[in-house]
Every structure is written in structure tokens, then in C-alpha cells.
Amino acid sequence: LFSFLVFLRYQIYYDYPLQTYLEYPIIIAQDVVLLLFILRFSGNMKRALLYAVTFGGGWYMLTLRKWIIDLAMNLCTLISAASKLAQLRCLWETKDSGQVSALTWSMSAYTCA
């Protein structure tokens, strides 16, 4: 979600044409709905406000200085790769893939790479 927010803010900041980033608001909305479902069904709905404030503040802070948005854009690849490594570590430790589909996880890892 962080990467999508940074990509969207970056492209708005540099005045890219709307057609080049139109899918990002849709993807962000899907991720937010999914996050809300996860928080709701795990009983952590109180954290939703904390996440909303964090993302709202981050959205604003990204464009305080030009170097901040540029640095955030460069770090997105590292953050995306780190999230995949964290998922792999969790799967390795639990030795249980549960509901993880190898095809969907591979597609996600390929997209990240």
C-alpha cells in the first residue's frame, strides 16, 4: 500500500498525464478495503484510525521537499522486496502455506521484481 501511495503521489507531483496512473487509485482503494476487512475480522478495528492518520500524514509529508518524494520513490522497490522476504520467512518458519497459492504469490513476486 505504501508503494502505491508513493507512486500515485509522485506522478501527481510531477504532473504526469492522468492515463499513466489511473489504476493506482483503484488499487489503493482495493488495498484499503482489504485492510479494513482484515482489521475488522481480527478485532483490531481501533487501529484503522491510526493507519488512516499515518497514511494521511505521509501523503502530505511526501511533497514537503522534492528530495523526499524522490527518495521515497527510490525506496519503494526495496520496501516491496522486503515485504516479499518477510512473507517467505513467515512461510518458512511456520512450514504451513495455509491459503497461499503458489501461482498468485509468484505473480506478486514477479511484479515486485
trRosetta pair geometry for C-beta under 8 A, 3 or more apart (Angstrom, degrees):
i j d omega theta_ij theta_ji phi_ij phi_ji
1 4 5.8 -56 -150 37 34 110
1 5 6.3 34 153 -19 67 107
1 28 6.8 95 -148 -132 80 72
1 31 4.6 174 -94 143 98 146
1 32 7.3 110 -132 -64 131 65
1 35 7.0 6 -61 -48 153 139
1 55 7.6 -54 139 -106 119 131
2 5 5.8 -59 -151 37 30 111
2 6 6.3 27 154 -17 66 107
2 58 7.7 -65 -132 152 88 160
2 76 7.5 -167 115 -120 89 81
2 79 6.1 -74 88 144 130 153
3 6 5.7 -56 -147 37 31 110
3 7 6.2 32 155 -19 66 106
3 76 4.3 107 -127 -157 91 105
3 79 6.2 -176 -64 85 100 118
3 80 5.3 30 -62 -64 155 106
4 7 5.7 -51 -145 36 32 112
4 8 6.3 32 156 -18 64 107
4 24 5.5 167 -171 -153 90 91
4 27 5.4 -138 -136 105 146 117
4 28 5.1 -176 126 -76 130 86
4 31 6.7 156 36 5 151 151
5 8 5.8 -56 -147 38 29 111
5 9 6.2 24 157 -15 65 110
5 28 6.4 99 -74 -114 72 127
5 55 6.4 -134 -105 -155 162 101
5 58 7.0 58 128 109 145 120
5 59 6.5 -95 -177 -88 118 87
6 9 5.8 -58 -143 41 29 107
6 10 6.0 34 156 -25 65 109
6 62 6.7 -173 -120 -127 71 143
6 69 7.7 161 -159 -152 85 69
6 72 4.8 -149 -136 142 127 111
6 73 5.9 -180 155 -86 115 56
6 76 5.3 -156 78 -79 143 121
7 10 5.7 -56 -145 35 26 114
7 11 6.4 18 160 -13 63 109
7 21 6.9 -179 140 -133 93 115
7 24 5.7 -153 98 -113 109 141
7 73 7.4 104 -90 -122 53 87
7 76 6.9 89 -53 -128 87 166
8 11 6.2 -63 -150 39 26 104
8 12 6.4 22 156 -14 64 109
8 21 5.9 140 -119 173 61 129
8 24 4.2 -179 -79 133 100 143
8 25 6.7 108 -125 -61 140 65
8 28 6.7 -26 -29 -40 152 140
9 12 5.8 -57 -146 40 31 109
9 13 6.0 37 154 -26 66 109
9 59 6.2 -169 -85 -145 133 69
9 62 4.9 47 136 100 154 154
9 63 6.6 -136 175 -44 113 105
9 69 6.6 -132 120 -130 106 112
10 13 5.7 -56 -146 33 26 114
10 14 6.5 0 164 4 63 110
10 62 7.9 -94 -61 163 66 131
10 69 5.6 153 -102 175 76 108
10 72 7.5 -157 -66 88 110 104
10 73 5.0 84 -98 -84 149 121
11 14 6.4 -63 -139 50 29 94
11 16 4.1 -56 -165 33 88 132
11 20 6.3 -155 -156 100 137 108
11 21 4.1 146 100 -50 160 153
11 24 7.5 151 34 8 138 154
12 15 7.6 26 -179 -76 32 35
12 16 7.6 -65 -63 35 25 87
12 21 7.4 -114 -48 82 71 156
13 62 7.7 -120 -56 123 141 106
13 63 5.4 -167 -106 -106 123 116
13 69 5.6 -51 57 -161 174 167
16 20 4.8 -83 154 64 120 136
16 21 6.0 90 90 -13 128 117
17 20 5.3 97 68 -5 79 103
18 21 7.0 -91 -159 53 36 79
18 22 5.8 59 156 -70 77 97
19 22 5.9 -24 -132 -16 30 121
21 24 4.9 -22 -180 8 85 123
22 25 7.1 -49 -171 26 43 101
22 26 7.6 32 143 -6 66 110
23 26 5.5 -63 -161 43 49 113
23 27 5.9 47 147 -22 80 107
24 27 5.6 -54 -140 39 34 110
24 28 6.1 36 159 -21 67 106
25 28 5.6 -54 -143 38 31 112
25 29 6.3 35 156 -21 65 104
26 29 5.7 -52 -149 34 30 112
26 30 6.5 31 152 -18 63 104
27 30 5.7 -53 -151 35 33 113
27 31 6.4 31 152 -17 66 106
28 31 5.7 -56 -148 38 32 110
28 32 6.2 33 154 -21 66 106
29 32 5.7 -53 -145 36 30 111
29 33 6.4 30 156 -17 64 105
30 33 5.9 -56 -149 37 29 109
30 34 6.3 29 153 -17 64 109
31 34 5.6 -55 -146 39 32 113
31 35 6.2 34 154 -20 66 106
32 35 5.6 -52 -146 37 31 112
32 36 6.4 33 153 -19 64 105
33 36 5.7 -54 -149 36 31 112
33 37 6.5 33 152 -19 64 103
34 37 5.7 -52 -150 34 32 112
34 38 6.4 32 152 -18 65 105
35 38 5.6 -53 -147 36 32 112
35 39 6.3 30 155 -15 66 107
35 48 7.9 138 129 -116 99 85
35 51 7.0 -150 153 148 139 165
36 39 5.7 -54 -143 40 31 109
36 40 6.0 33 156 -23 65 109
36 48 6.3 52 -114 -118 78 128
37 40 5.7 -55 -142 36 28 112
37 41 6.2 7 167 -3 65 112
38 41 6.6 -66 -140 46 23 95
38 42 6.0 8 165 -6 63 118
39 42 6.2 -67 -136 46 23 100
39 44 4.8 -94 -151 83 75 86
39 45 5.3 115 140 -94 102 47
39 47 5.9 -140 -135 65 124 102
39 48 5.3 142 121 -64 164 95
39 51 8.0 -127 -68 6 150 144
40 45 5.5 48 -99 -83 55 105
44 47 4.7 -1 157 11 101 121
44 48 7.9 136 122 -33 73 76
45 48 5.5 -21 -171 -7 56 119
46 49 6.8 -42 -177 22 48 105
46 50 7.7 44 135 -9 66 107
47 50 5.1 -55 -158 39 56 117
47 51 6.1 55 146 -21 80 102
48 51 5.8 -55 -149 38 32 111
48 52 6.3 34 153 -21 65 107
49 52 5.6 -53 -145 36 32 113
49 53 6.3 30 157 -16 66 105
50 53 6.0 -56 -148 38 28 108
50 54 6.2 29 153 -20 63 110
51 54 5.6 -56 -145 37 31 114
51 55 6.2 23 160 -12 67 108
52 55 6.1 -57 -144 41 27 104
52 56 6.0 27 157 -18 63 112
53 56 5.7 -56 -141 40 28 112
53 57 6.1 26 159 -15 64 109
54 57 6.0 -59 -147 40 24 107
54 58 6.1 24 155 -18 62 111
55 58 5.5 -53 -142 40 31 114
55 59 6.2 41 155 -28 64 102
56 59 5.7 -48 -149 27 29 115
56 60 6.9 23 153 -12 61 104
57 60 5.8 -58 -153 39 34 108
57 61 6.0 26 155 -16 70 113
58 61 5.7 -58 -135 42 31 107
58 62 6.3 48 160 -39 64 98
59 62 6.3 -45 -157 11 24 116
60 63 7.2 -86 -174 41 34 89
60 64 7.6 53 141 -53 69 91
61 64 5.5 -22 -156 -17 50 118
61 68 6.9 -108 147 162 75 152
62 68 5.9 -172 -158 122 38 109
62 69 5.1 76 166 -92 86 83
62 72 5.8 -57 -133 17 99 164
63 68 7.3 -148 -78 77 13 116
63 69 5.8 30 -91 -56 58 126
64 68 5.8 38 54 19 86 154
65 68 4.8 100 64 -7 84 103
65 69 7.8 -165 90 -1 50 81
66 69 6.3 -61 -158 38 37 103
66 70 6.3 32 151 -15 70 113
67 70 5.5 -58 -144 44 36 113
67 71 5.9 39 157 -22 70 107
68 71 5.9 -55 -145 38 27 108
68 72 6.2 27 155 -18 63 108
69 72 5.7 -52 -143 38 31 113
69 73 6.3 35 155 -23 63 105
70 73 5.7 -53 -150 33 30 113
70 74 6.6 27 153 -15 63 105
71 74 5.7 -57 -151 38 33 109
71 75 6.2 27 154 -16 67 110
72 75 5.7 -60 -144 40 31 109
72 76 6.9 54 152 -46 62 90
73 76 5.9 -31 -160 -4 34 118
74 77 7.3 -50 179 21 41 101
74 78 7.9 27 136 -1 64 110
75 78 5.2 -59 -160 44 57 114
75 79 5.8 57 145 -24 83 105
76 79 5.7 -57 -144 39 31 110
76 80 6.2 30 158 -19 67 107
77 80 5.9 -55 -146 37 29 110
77 81 6.3 26 156 -15 64 108
77 112 7.9 127 -148 178 62 73
78 81 5.9 -58 -147 40 28 108
78 82 6.2 30 155 -21 64 109
79 82 5.6 -54 -145 36 30 113
79 83 6.5 33 155 -22 63 102
80 83 5.9 -51 -151 30 31 111
80 84 6.9 29 151 -16 62 102
80 112 4.4 -170 148 -145 115 101
81 84 5.8 -55 -155 35 36 110
81 85 6.5 35 150 -18 67 105
81 112 6.0 148 -78 155 56 120
81 113 7.5 79 -96 -88 97 61
82 85 5.5 -53 -147 37 36 113
82 86 6.4 40 152 -22 66 103
83 86 5.6 -49 -148 34 34 114
83 87 6.6 36 151 -19 63 102
83 112 7.8 -145 64 -121 100 146
84 87 5.6 -52 -152 35 35 113
84 88 6.4 36 150 -19 65 104
84 108 7.2 173 -102 122 108 99
84 109 5.3 109 -144 -110 142 84
84 112 5.5 -177 -40 71 137 169
85 88 5.5 -52 -147 37 35 113
85 89 6.3 38 153 -21 66 104
86 89 5.7 -51 -146 35 31 113
86 90 6.5 34 154 -19 63 105
87 90 5.8 -55 -150 36 31 112
87 91 6.4 29 153 -16 65 106
87 105 7.5 -165 135 -142 140 115
88 91 5.7 -57 -149 39 32 110
88 92 6.1 33 154 -22 67 108
89 92 5.6 -55 -145 36 30 113
89 93 6.3 26 158 -17 65 107
90 93 6.0 -57 -144 37 28 107
90 94 6.2 9 164 -3 65 113
91 94 6.4 -66 -139 47 25 98
91 95 7.9 92 165 -80 54 17
91 96 7.6 -132 -147 69 62 40
91 97 5.9 28 -144 -100 112 68
91 100 6.7 -50 -102 26 126 167
92 95 7.3 13 -179 -69 28 58
94 98 8.0 -4 119 -28 142 106
97 100 4.3 -106 179 53 89 108
97 102 7.8 -17 -164 -60 155 79
100 104 7.7 -139 -170 68 60 104
100 105 5.6 30 -179 -49 104 132
101 104 4.2 67 74 16 111 104
101 105 6.4 174 82 -9 55 86
102 105 5.9 -59 -141 42 28 108
102 106 6.0 30 158 -22 65 110
103 106 5.8 -58 -147 36 25 110
103 107 6.4 25 155 -18 62 106
104 107 5.6 -52 -147 36 34 112
104 108 6.4 34 153 -19 65 105
105 108 5.6 -54 -149 37 33 112
105 109 6.3 32 153 -18 67 106
106 109 5.7 -53 -143 38 32 110
106 110 6.2 34 155 -21 65 106
107 110 5.7 -53 -145 36 30 113
107 111 6.4 31 154 -19 63 106
108 111 5.8 -53 -148 36 30 111
108 112 6.4 32 152 -20 63 106
109 112 5.6 -53 -149 36 32 114
109 113 6.3 30 154 -18 65 105
110 113 5.8 -55 -147 37 30 109
